[in-house]
Amino acid sequence: MLKKVGGVLILFLVLFSSSLSAAPAKETKQAAFIKKVYTKQGKTYITVDYVDFLRGEAAARAMREAGECNDMDEECYPVDDYYIRNVNPQLRTFQLSKNVPIYVQKLHFTYDSPVDMYNKYTPASFKALSTSSKSYIVTDVPYWLTLQGNTITKIQEQFIP
């Protein structure tokens, strides 16, 4: 009888632990600057530097902590209500799947106000953009990386006024 109970218990633990490990990874978003886009053995990779993209009071607090506020001014307001902070220069490299959507902003001005639109790129066309005369569009603006575990599921440029 004890062997049967022990066997059932072991079976339950095996099944329960495998169901825990099969849980999908949590989706996260991370702001980053893209440092490099390259192809190796037919696969596209990006190397990124994570940053903090802060707005509002969090941006003002980070500016005060960094000593970037005028001592004469008790209030500290980031220009255009955002502040980018890089506290860790570690670079990370990710392989991009052929299907990951990459959205690059393109500003179109109307008579009244700017209207932002996104152009969708594939990893191959994004790599081509990174080596073109417009490479600054890739390397000089922050992007939001959507990650599922260590897999990038989406890349979208962050508008900077």
Legacy VTK file of the C-alpha trace (Angstrom):
# vtk DataFile Version 3.0
C-alpha trace
ASCII
DATASET POLYDATA
POINTS 161 float
0.000 0.000 0.000
2.822 2.400 0.905
4.520 1.716 -2.440
1.295 2.639 -4.305
0.912 5.898 -2.349
4.587 6.715 -2.887
4.304 5.964 -6.620
1.206 8.142 -6.964
2.918 10.923 -5.020
6.010 10.772 -7.250
3.842 10.787 -10.374
1.918 13.806 -9.043
5.141 15.688 -8.258
6.581 14.984 -11.713
3.410 16.151 -13.451
3.052 19.201 -11.184
6.682 20.297 -11.606
6.522 19.916 -15.407
3.393 22.068 -15.514
5.217 24.753 -13.514
8.173 24.793 -15.881
5.855 24.992 -18.892
4.394 28.315 -17.713
4.992 31.037 -20.305
7.600 33.667 -19.530
6.295 37.022 -18.382
6.157 39.740 -21.041
8.209 42.834 -20.216
9.031 46.104 -21.956
12.472 47.644 -21.812
13.732 50.937 -23.233
17.074 50.635 -25.014
19.378 52.220 -27.542
20.254 49.933 -30.420
24.014 49.920 -30.815
24.417 47.461 -33.660
22.376 45.414 -36.120
24.228 42.608 -37.867
23.849 39.277 -39.598
25.843 36.191 -38.712
25.344 32.807 -40.374
22.084 33.999 -41.934
20.566 35.236 -38.663
19.975 38.868 -37.663
21.107 40.115 -34.255
20.845 43.404 -32.395
23.109 44.640 -29.646
21.357 47.003 -27.251
22.086 49.162 -24.231
19.183 49.245 -21.742
18.195 52.687 -20.445
15.569 54.149 -18.144
13.066 56.272 -20.092
11.458 58.387 -17.404
8.628 60.899 -17.461
7.026 63.308 -15.013
8.140 63.257 -11.385
10.301 60.159 -11.892
12.231 62.063 -14.585
12.597 65.133 -12.353
13.786 62.992 -9.422
16.383 61.249 -11.618
17.640 64.615 -12.889
18.019 65.890 -9.298
19.865 62.691 -8.342
22.198 63.165 -11.317
22.879 66.796 -10.327
21.373 68.117 -13.544
19.115 70.711 -11.933
19.993 74.336 -11.439
20.633 75.025 -7.739
18.760 78.319 -8.063
15.653 76.502 -9.250
13.806 74.570 -6.553
11.722 72.860 -9.183
13.352 70.578 -11.683
11.489 69.832 -14.874
12.865 67.717 -17.697
12.704 69.307 -21.125
9.735 67.896 -23.058
8.785 65.913 -19.915
11.196 63.011 -20.402
14.640 62.060 -19.171
16.817 59.179 -20.329
19.171 57.672 -17.795
21.770 54.982 -18.388
22.991 53.585 -15.087
24.357 50.329 -16.505
26.459 50.334 -19.697
26.169 46.547 -20.133
25.422 45.595 -23.732
23.064 42.735 -24.530
22.682 40.874 -27.805
19.488 39.261 -29.050
18.803 37.141 -32.096
15.782 38.385 -34.008
13.269 35.985 -35.479
12.373 36.584 -39.115
8.865 37.596 -38.034
9.564 40.079 -35.231
7.796 43.353 -36.075
9.960 46.474 -35.916
8.225 49.851 -35.971
10.173 52.974 -36.851
8.470 56.292 -36.447
8.130 58.660 -39.343
6.871 62.155 -38.633
4.451 63.712 -41.075
3.527 67.338 -40.556
0.050 68.613 -41.289
-1.031 72.231 -41.252
-2.213 72.037 -37.637
0.115 69.619 -35.929
2.521 66.723 -36.440
0.972 63.316 -36.912
3.155 60.351 -36.115
3.017 57.155 -38.090
5.103 54.023 -37.972
6.736 52.178 -40.824
6.997 48.438 -40.251
10.376 46.813 -40.883
11.575 43.252 -41.005
14.900 42.385 -39.371
16.527 42.396 -42.840
15.137 45.811 -43.840
15.981 47.207 -40.379
19.566 46.005 -40.806
19.683 47.704 -44.213
18.404 50.927 -42.601
21.132 50.668 -39.944
23.851 50.724 -42.610
22.253 53.399 -44.812
22.784 57.155 -44.767
19.843 57.237 -42.329
21.533 54.961 -39.773
20.963 57.632 -37.098
17.293 56.543 -37.115
18.431 53.215 -35.690
21.221 54.237 -33.312
20.336 57.730 -32.068
16.830 57.228 -30.705
15.473 54.937 -27.994
13.353 51.922 -28.785
10.995 49.866 -26.662
11.792 46.161 -26.713
8.937 43.823 -25.844
10.403 40.628 -24.444
8.921 37.248 -23.627
11.684 35.838 -21.454
14.829 36.454 -23.541
12.970 36.566 -26.849
12.152 39.899 -28.463
8.567 39.863 -29.728
8.356 43.511 -30.848
10.566 46.576 -31.307
9.074 50.075 -31.455
10.774 53.448 -31.631
10.044 55.894 -28.814
9.046 59.331 -30.090
11.419 62.071 -28.978
10.165 65.630 -29.529
LINES 1 162
161 0 1 2 3 4 5 6 7 8 9 10 11 12 13 14 15 16 17 18 19 20 21 22 23 24 25 26 27 28 29 30 31 32 33 34 35 36 37 38 39 40 41 42 43 44 45 46 47 48 49 50 51 52 53 54 55 56 57 58 59 60 61 62 63 64 65 66 67 68 69 70 71 72 73 74 75 76 77 78 79 80 81 82 83 84 85 86 87 88 89 90 91 92 93 94 95 96 97 98 99 100 101 102 103 104 105 106 107 108 109 110 111 112 113 114 115 116 117 118 119 120 121 122 123 124 125 126 127 128 129 130 131 132 133 134 135 136 137 138 139 140 141 142 143 144 145 146 147 148 149 150 151 152 153 154 155 156 157 158 159 160
